[in-house]
Amino acid sequence: SSLSSPHPLLSDGAMGTLLHQRGRSFDECFDELNLTNPALIGEIHREYIEAGSNIIQTNTFGANYYKLMQHGLEDKVAEINIAGVELAKRIVSASFKNIFIAGDIGPLGVRIVPFGKVKKHEARMAFEEQAQALSSAGADLIIIETMTDLYETLEAIQAVKNIDPDLPIIASMTFTRDDRTLLGDTPGLVAKKIHEAGADIIGTNCSGGPSQILRLLNKMRSNLPDANFSVMPNAGWPEHVNGRIMYAATPEYFADYALSFWRYGAKIIGGCCGTTPNHIRALAAIVNRE
């Protein structure tokens, strides 16, 4: 479909970074803003669409049972996820553009067997609950992102498949400075397992910025030359400057890598922590010029 287009699809950039810049505290539940301040979330979606994003991710990264429980909101999983899709839909419809809505599923925030107490079927149930809400509200695809545990990622993929086998899935893991996941898996193994589990697009996101992500993409692709990939780098490693979290990569530096990502097989390019509509605008200018 649109993956065969001559240009990569552009996703959006960070949500949390912008909310933080607009005075929201990292301690609060960003997902709940879908209910309590939808205008703020909608505004950010609109800025990304105006910057050139073809895909926007719902504000539901932490909207699973375990993470919402930390805020006493575990009975609002469905409500928060449905609101996340519905408000994205309203913004897309007002833009008169053809934009895909990616239902965003992040890690559960708990350790899974064998590394923790939560059993695999419990993890899968939590992912199914979230996927059910995103799917029923009409997300065009699901993005499972910023995952550090391959077992957890595979449970999430299976959960989405159980809910709606036709929903396209991007499954994206994040890597440490030594090019392995937090639990020690290599990019090649990760790509192979995610592909076998049935994800349509194998992703890498967050991590250490564009140069590391390009290296990871190469390692993944050498194992699976025909697969589809997505990359959503951070704007560099986060640094603390005068009490604020800053990211080093400018929009221009970020965009310089876009063509390399595209040449090395990335069908979807976006940004993670620290990226803003300006980063996406710089990407769009380069990608659409080619």
Secondary structure, DSSP 4 states (H G I P E B T S, - for coil): -GGGSSSPEE----SHHHHHHTT--TTS-GGGHHHH-HHHHHHHHHHHHHHT-SEEE-S-TT-SHHHHHTTT-GGGHHHHHHHHHHHHHHHHHHHTS--EEEEEE---SS-BTTSSSB-HHHHHHHHHHHHHHHHHHT-SEEEEEEE--HHHHHHHHHHHHHH-TTS-EEEEE---TTSS-TT---HHHHHHHHHHTT-SEEEEEETT-HHHHHHHHHHHHHH-TTSEEEEEE-SSSEEEETTEEEE---HHHHHHTHHHHHHTTEEEE---TT--HHHHHHHHHHHTT-
